């Protein structure tokens, strides 16, 4: 019953597609020959015609893509940005309000330069937005498949395949953004939604404002569930650091750690209105992930510090670990195929940056569908390779004993792992603040849209939200479960359901007004997008069910 609200947000859109889509001729998402031009001519005309559409962007240079991506990058735990931005908002008026408030709160914030970025820069930002602490849960997804080394083969195939699909749906958002901008720039009277800065505004353009709460709710729940995972991870991290420092008993328990970190850091940071002071922490995410990757690789080498075949006299932490954390291989073998759904759900979180898809397109230098396609391929390709690599080295070290947060498997005596915990902990604190602002903005968009947000509402809202998050974190000890449940339900909505649904709505609308032509290739593409919606619904239901069963009822599997 607890997962029903999440499932509802994932499936409602899928039901709508089958109610609204009938046997309509299919078409390509490009203008018909009468209204099309060459790619280069389109790009040139686009730059001139879109100047009015980008007027809104000119007012937000201090919130460029490096800043706006922060909220999305914190979903992975990267913390790679400088300021919270408008990427999470779904309404133009709401975004304007955020910018007005941000200007008033941080007039002394430094401008980061032009909002336009090259493909290389955008690809790096995209990878930073994806890769983060979420990838540290993937080894546990492999362990759910089996405790034999061969389990990395289907696991790697899943990560790479879903990365390809995620790149495609991300590219869809860029294509739809291009269409929306071109259409509005051709109109004599501009619509209020002519600037598409987020997936929510794209929904309003193609579907309507009355149902935009679906996207806002998905964003809020995604932020909320990720904050919950972060609270659990921060508690585990502080507890391990306390043990390393020599504390025992109550002073090193995870519940004490969660309460302490919430009161002293999480709540104060989450209440900040201006996040400019957290800019230095953005580098911590990069350093933390790089250092963790290096340490995990060294520890996974044959005869390493966690190997039972280590050379006599070499550093070995095996005996310092509890039995349940020690490497375990070949005890249970491969499990049922149903267990693949757990890793599938976790993997969705590793690619969940689609909320800023339209914004990535807007901030590209010389934006075009082709260039955005290159960005999608390079960005998601890099993310897939990094995620697969870290997943494999973590699993090959601990096998079936991998925990939901792989750093929990490493000994508290391991100085390398301790450094990784410290770096990731600091990074997550900064990320939590950015993510909390995204959660708060989505909450206000749902319940206070068009209303003034007073300080009293601001602080009371955060007290309630952080209080609920902390309470849940005290009783849920597995971050991997939270990641897999979030990926199953919310990741499925934002990756496999919403972008294809918007594509089908756009092509159907444009087919009716005669601006699209039918091709057999794009007829297949529409069928493919309908399949993705069905796949997303299946992942939402089956993945959530398997995540719950694997955590609370493992004897049923």
Steps between C-alpha positions, in 0.01 A plus 500: 500500500786736566614481141158574350539881474826452316355240269202723430723780377682257274199330346255789467683633196514155344124459534450839340692398191274206428193713558618780274697309233297312244586357161645824376740514205853535621743773410850626539583768756615748234320757290355386171696589183300818458625635830842336538848628421853370514649432842747787474237744377272395783775559751576848366134600478443347837765713667344819365137409550554363847648820639168596653460151645842527657431837656394313808833316499695823478364588841629177648866497402599471863299176500665340198496131423778429750270634770165373381628147455594494869159387617503218246859405568416466868261223409811302420696651786751688288438848641649655189371850462496832671148627548155353502317587184171480320539156351272338754216749472216424265331836462637808327358729766648280770840507331483878471423516869798284583727725296361812663553354845848378413596844366377663819675247721837484327567822313868451575512160333758484227394444142636179354519633148304419191219249534592346165720193509672281246415135447811396696413722797136395494600133485723540807217673686264223398736232630550696823124523537460123469800349676495532877421309816218318322753295309628364832174307538540310172725221641211404729283470189744248356502310831122471468555312172751257646828460687710364213740713294307421182213708637679812375426392140119545509545791742729687260261427213215654701697812588612558140160423344307726735763768447427485127124527555549786745714685245223459243225637727729784609553582132123498450471788746751703299310432178171602657656814644626591154152455355337710773746787452467499123122496512476784750754713316290472185187625675419869490382507860725317740352255746593526864670159474717590202813441702537133590745478790388175661318178434204645691471795262530259208209305649297819531572580135405160359241373749370793705526666838214311662703178523842654557474401865596147390846617401532723805401210726751270331777754554402557863490128576829442322667772709332372817603138450855597407525717813388193696777293343748776582389511865562125526838525326608796715405308814701197389793719399515694827463178698796342318709813548412499872619140531822589320550783751463255789142568610287203603147421614237771477748759371571291190149370429340591166188643666705735717698595192184575301357720774831680551562569132139611450500751786846643436522500119211357296220719635695831507632443147157395370348826623746718307335718238824594328743215436786704357713432808499129419679544169836358624328171584430444132857384453464251784265284295754458220787428738290260706388291203850495345663400828234235566551355154877477552473346848237246393711397201811446713302303759351276227839387366591132557671458835370837613421622850166315504618178338541169685800432274694810599876463520631437851596828667289710262233735632177307545176625656304178461514400866383844615165459322185342644416169334206648309726759334775265389528398132260220412510308174334181379269446797162554331600521132264670254158595630175521302464729200262712705797627699618687189226753571682621811806603301278645226332720759831614648641573155217743424633729775842502333353666189235723653585846362208536262344787695762733351489359148332809351741725687803317364368562152437870568850559635693322225711704263334497157221269619369247252341157517813341352737665748269409787505141377880499519482643851252232609713219355828624652354596839300185561769283343758634746257457789426140402867406480588661835197346673568153358867516602436606861218247527730219387797584725274531804329168433822315416635606839209394723270288282170407663586699813474839324293746701265769369783751546818316397724719718332338802676174407848643547673480836505797732877436522538556127643852470424519129135412557485742793620782274235405244231505769611842617506649149165348407347608831596864450386485140164353600442776754535761230294292261229460763459876519459535123264206487294632791452826312374307200264303723378819665443674166300207363296489823417869474416453132240238596346656812583873482503580131435870445517573872757695698746280688563663835790415729258323733378271219858448385634383836190306606505310173864401543447402863220264399683354198834452678318358802325238285821417314699459822233279658496271197881490487513386864296190419617425144858384505550401136578782258502247217130432559415869481707540181339199332147606601561855377641375173220250449213740544625853443788420268260303283267799483762759410707282264273244334151652520492881490739568206336238270156626597597858413640376168173326415294804598719731294495285187126447524434873538730596217358230279156652541613850406692371198851595609616138507533242226468127539800273451532130566806561715320734732194281506728242654635766739153572630443130558837487676397782732175325584705195587722713727194621688389140555855412607502791745173388657633145532822624661301718741277219623733201480812689608331653804356164598836325469676775696256461787516120489880490487529730804216386723403152372818344353374149584233540232758536221 
